[in-house]
Amino acid sequence: MNYMKKTLLIWVSVIALIGNINAADINRKFSFGNSQSSEGITKVDTTAKYSDSKGYGLTTFGTLTTNAPGAKTSFVASGKPFYFSAQLPEGHYRIMLTLGGNSEGSSTTLKAESRRLMFEDLKTGPGKTITKTIIVDVRTPGIIDSTKIKLKTRELSYINWDNKLTLEFNGENPCVSAIEIKKADDLPTIFLAGNSTVTDQEYEPWASWGQMFPRFLKSNVVVANFAESGETLLSFKHENRLKKVLSLMKKGDYLFIEFAHNDQKPGSNHLDPFTTYKAEVKNYIAEARKKGGNVILVTSMNRRRFDENGKIMNTLGDYPEAMRQTAAEEKVPVIDLNAMSKDFYEAMGPENSKKAFVHYPANTYPGQDKALADDTHFNPYGAYELARCIVTSIIQQKLDLVNYLIDPVTLFDPKHPDAFTDFHWYESPSVSVLKPDGN
């Protein structure tokens, strides 16, 4: 290596180290509404629209309301969803929210980044406030050795991959009074590797269990969902997604692995279930173990395909069984989402089960001139129920992960799913009628 290259590498390392030190000291405080300015606290009033030059601000989809000057509690509220964004370095963040304060009372559902559900329908009485702490993963495609995840074109505009934290305040009358943001990189991380049934789906009405999972966790752990639509075990690796996960993994972290829907298809990424598929899963396990990580395998959920007797047909061949065998051979836990999803769909029945998938008549969404009828991808209700399957399996197997689940968590019986009529989802402003990759 010549002198110039060596010097450049040294400076890059120094700059990276300085950046990490500064990031570790992050403690940003924001006060919303008509409040007096205070040292160390950034005021965010109804005119504070987000801009890259400012580095923070609001994105609105309706009229904002705020407190009268001099009121005891300051706030920003709206009858429509609104976003708050703040530029932050990559990492995990502990976010302390003060919600409410308006005279009407509020009901807030919070999603982070690309529609990750953090909590739902958190109510405050008139003039009252409540505090809530969440943990959010903020990331970029970059990897420490200067390589990057090879993002697909459609991913370039996803909120998950920008240089900021974005919080979506939704609900009947979402209202926020204050936000404090601190670094939390010391917390254990649950990494998710998978395809469209796991990823943080960017747009309504699509959803996955992975983006519902954070809602069931305490503020002592963080979910880093690296799954992406259309992925296979091989493509996830070739696009540096696994490399990115491993670059961030600490001893004691967790890696969930769920693939099959796309691995079974012919082509360069095809894997045979009992040979190359098992071998590749074992390769993932071995790499995670080198980093001191704990692996949980997940069998892929069924597609919605019924026979004449109202029973689910197996469209995944031997892949779920291959995953179960791999778990036994490698002595790692397996969450049998394949079996639980079969019970779930059959309990709902051939017609009613459409309510768990992206089945909507034409003109339900803007620009949708044809009916949506997708028997692989879930809507928020279906994704929520599958996340409950994941949580229930963790409890039933008494995995260490139970220490990170909210208390109490009600066990879920997929043979008796929650009534669709009892489920309410506050839709995000971002909508697309284009089907995600994979089938």
N, C-alpha and C positions, 0 to 999 in steps of 0.2 A: 504494500500500500504506500503511495507517495505521500510526501509531507502535507500537501494541500488537502488531500482527502482525509488524512488522519486528523488534521486540525479541525476540518469541518465536522467530522463525526463527534469530536470532543465538544465543540460548541453546541451541536444539536442536543447532546446528552445533558449539557449544563442548562440549556434553555428549558428542556423537558423537566429537569429537576426543579428549576425555579417555578415553573408552571404548576407542578404538583404541590410545592410548598404553599404557593398563593392560594391554590384551590382548597387546600386543607383548612385555610383560615376563613373561608367564606362564611359569612353570617349576614344575610341581607334581610332587611325589615321593610315592609310596605304597609302603609296605612291608607285605607280607602275612604273616599268621600271628602266632605268639607271638614277636614281636621287641621289644626294648627301644625305648622312644620316643626319638627323636632330633630335635633342632631342625631344622625345615624339612621333616621327613618325616612324613606322615600314616600312622598305623598302621591297617591293615585286618585285623581278626581275623574269625573265623567268625561272630561276632555282629553284624558291621557291615552290617546290612541297609540297602539304599538307601532314602533318604527325601529329599524335596525340601528339607526344612528343613536337613538335614545337608549336602546337595549332593554326596554321593558314597556309594558302598556297593555291596553285592552283592545280586543277585537269584538265588535258588537253586532247583533242581528236584530236588535229592537231598541226601544227607548230605555235609557238608564235612568234610575231615580237615585236620589241621595238624601242625606240628612240636611236639615236646616243648619246654618252656621251657629255654632255655639251649643249644639245638642250634646247630650251626655255621651252618646255613641255615634261614631261616624261610620258610614257604610256606602256601598254601591250595590244596587239591586236592579232586577229587571224581570219583566214577565216573559222574556225570551232568553235562550241560552246566551252566554257570553264567555269569552276566553280571556285569561290573563297569561301573559308570557313574559319570561325574563331570560336573558342570555346567561348561560352558565357553562362552565367546562364539563366535559364528560365525567360522569360519576354517579354515585348514589346520594340522594338528598332526603333529609328529614324535614318535612314541611309541616309547620304548626299553623293551623288555620283558626281564625276566630270568625265564626259565622253568625249571621243575624244582626239584630240591632234596630231593624225598621219597625214602625208602629203596627204594621199589618201582620207581623210574624212571617216566617219563611219556611220553605221546604227545599233543601238543596241536595241534588245528586251530583257527585263529582266524578269526572273522568279525567285521566291524565294522559298526555301525549296522544297516541293514536287510539283513543276511545277505550283505554284501560279503566275498568270500573273500580273505583276506590271505595265508595260507599254510596248508599242510595237513600233518598227520602229522609234526610236528617232534618228534623223539625226544630224550630225555635219559636217561642211565644212572642207576643207583641212586646217590642222593646228589649227582649232578652237576647243574650248571646250564648254560644256554646263553643268550646274549643275541641278540635279534632286534629290528630297527628297522623300523617301518612308518610310512606316511604316510596320514593319514585326513582326509577333508573333513567338517567339521561345519557344518551350515547351518540357516537358518531361512527362512521364506517372505518375510521382509521385504526391501524394496529401498531403496536409499539415499534416494530421494525420498519415502519414507513410503508408497508403494504396496506391494502384496503380490502374490505369486503367488496366483491363485484356486484354492486346493486343493479337490479333490473331498472330499465328506464322508468317504469311506473313508480318505483320506490323513491326516486329522486325528490319528489315533492311531498313525501310522507312526513308527518309531524315527528314520527319516531327518529328521523335521521337528521334533523336540523340541529343548529347550535344553541338551542334554548329549551327551557322547560315550558310546557304549555299545560294549563289547567282549564278544563271546561266546566263551568258552573251551569247546571241545568236543574230542572225541576219546576214545581208550580210557581215559585217566586224566589229563585236563588238570590242569596244575599251574602256578601262578604265584608268583613270589617277590617281584618288585618291578616297578613301572611308573614311568617318568618321562615327563612330557608337556611339550613345548615348542612354541611357535608356529613355523610354517614357511610363512608366507604369501609368502615370496620365491620359493618353488619354482614351476616351470612347472606349468600345470594342463591336463589333458585333459578338456574338457567333452563330455558325451554328450547329444545331443538325439535323441529317438526315442519309440517306443511300448512296448507290453508285451514285445516281444522284446528290448528293450534295458534296460529299467528295473531297479532293484533290487527284485525281487519280495519282498514282506514275509513271505510265508508259504510253508511247505512244502505240496505238493511242487513248486511253481512256481519257475522260475528263468529267467535271461536271460544272454546273453553279457556284458552290461555289468557285472553283479555278479561275474562270474568274471575279468574283465580285470585287476583290480588284482593278482591272484595272480602274474601274469607280469611285473610291473614292479619295478624297483629302488626304493630309498627316496630317489630324487632327483626324483620327479615325483608328482603327486597326481591321482586321478580324481575328478571332480565329476559324478556321474550325475544329470542333471535329466530324464531320460526318464520317461514315465509311461504307464500302460496306457490304451489308447483314444485316444491323441493323434494328431492330424494336423498337418501343417505350419501350418495356419491356427489350430487350437485351441491349439497350443503357443505361438503368438504372442499370441492373444487372451487367454489366461490369464496373461500376463506371464512365462511361463517363459523365453522368449527374452530378454526385457528383463532378467530377473534374471541370466542368463548373461552378457549384454553388460556389465552393471553391475560384474561381478566380473572380466571378462577383462582380462589384461595383454598387453602386446606380447610376442609369442613363444609365447603359449598356443595350444592346439589345440581345434578344434571338430569332433567327429564328427557327421554328420547321416545318420540312417536313418529314412525314412518311406515308406509306400506302402500297407500293409495296410488302413489306415482311410481314407486319402485317396481310394481307388478307390471307396468306397461312396457311394451317392446321399445327398443331403442338403446342408445349408448349408456343410459343410466339404469337399465334393467338389472335386477338382481334376482337370482333364484332363491326361494324361501329357505330351504334347508342347507344350502351351501354358501353362496356368496353373500346373501342377505345376513345370515347369522354371523358370518365372518366379519362383515363390516360393522355390525352392531358391537361385536366383541372388540373391534378396533377402537370404536368410540369409548367403550368401557375402559380399555387399557390406557388410553390417553388421559381420560379423566382421573383415573387412579394415580397416574404419575404426578398429577397436581394435588393429590390428596382429596379429590372430590368423591362424593357419594352419588351413585347412579340409581335412578328409578326408571324402569322400562314401562312403557304404556302400550298396550295393544290397541290398534286402530279401531275406532268405532265403525259400525256397519254403515253402509249406504241404506237409504230408504227404498228397499225393494221387497215387496211382499209376494208370497205365492197365493194360490187360490184358496188356501186355508187360513189366510191372515197371519202367516208366520214369515219372519224375515229370512230372505234367501242370502246365503253366504256369497258375496261377490269379491271377497278378499282372499279366497283360496286358502293356502297353507300359511300365509304370513302371520296371522295372529298366533297360531300354534308354534311357529318358529320363534316368535318373540317370547312366548312362555317357556319354551325349551331353553332358550338362551339365558333367561333369568335364572332358571334352575341350575344350569351348568356353571354360570358365573357367580351364583349365590348372591344375586341382587334382587330387590323387591320388584314385583310386577303389578301394575294396576290394570286389571282386565276390563278396560273400557269397551272392548268388543262385546263381551258377555253382558255388561250392564246396559249398553246401548240397545242391544237386542230386546232386553226386557222392557226398556223404556218405550221403544217404538211399538212393540206389540201391545203394551198396555194402553197406548193411545189409539191403536188401530190404523188400518190403511188410510182412511180419509182424515181423521183427526190429527194424525202425526204430521200432516203437511204444515200444521201450525208451528212446528219446531224447525222447519226448514224455510228457505227462501222461496216460498210459494205465494205470489201476490198477483191479483188481476191487473190487467192493463190500466195504466193511468193512476196507479197508486202513488207513484213518484214522478216528479218532473222529467219529461223526456222519455218516459216509459210507454211506448206505443204497443208493446206486446206483453203478454203475461210472463211473469217470472216463475219458472218451475224447475227448481234445482233440488235434486235428491241427495246431494253430497254436502252442500254448505248450509250452515245453520243461521237462523235469525237469532236475535238476542235471547229470546225465551229458550230455544233449544241449546244454545251455548251455555246459558246459566244452569240449566238442568244437568248438562254434562260436567260442568265444573263442580256441581254438588256431588256427582258420582266420584270424581277425583278425590274430593275432600273426605267423603264417606269411606273410601277404600283406605286412605291414610289412617283414619281412626280405627277401622276394623283390623288392620294389620299391625296397629300399635307402632307405627314408624316414628322415628325421632321427630319427624316433621309436625307431629301433634303439638309440640311445644310452641309452634308458630301460628297455630290456628286460633281464630277469635273464640272467645268463650262467652256464652255457650254456642256450640254448633249442633244443629239438629241433624241426626243421621237421615240420609235420603234413601228411600226405597224406590228404585227405578220402576218397579212393578206398580207403584202408586205415585206417579209424578204429581207435581204441583199443578193445580188447575190453571189452564192457560188464561182463564178469565180473571184470575187473581194476580196475574203478573202484569206489571206496568213498566214500560221502558220509555224513558224520555229520550227521544231521538236526537242525535247530533245534527248540526247543520250540514255536515259533509255527507253527500249522497251520490251513489253511482249505481247504474243499472247494469254495468259490465260485470260479468261473472269472473271471480278470481281464477287464477290458473289452477289446474288440477281438477280431478273429477273422481 
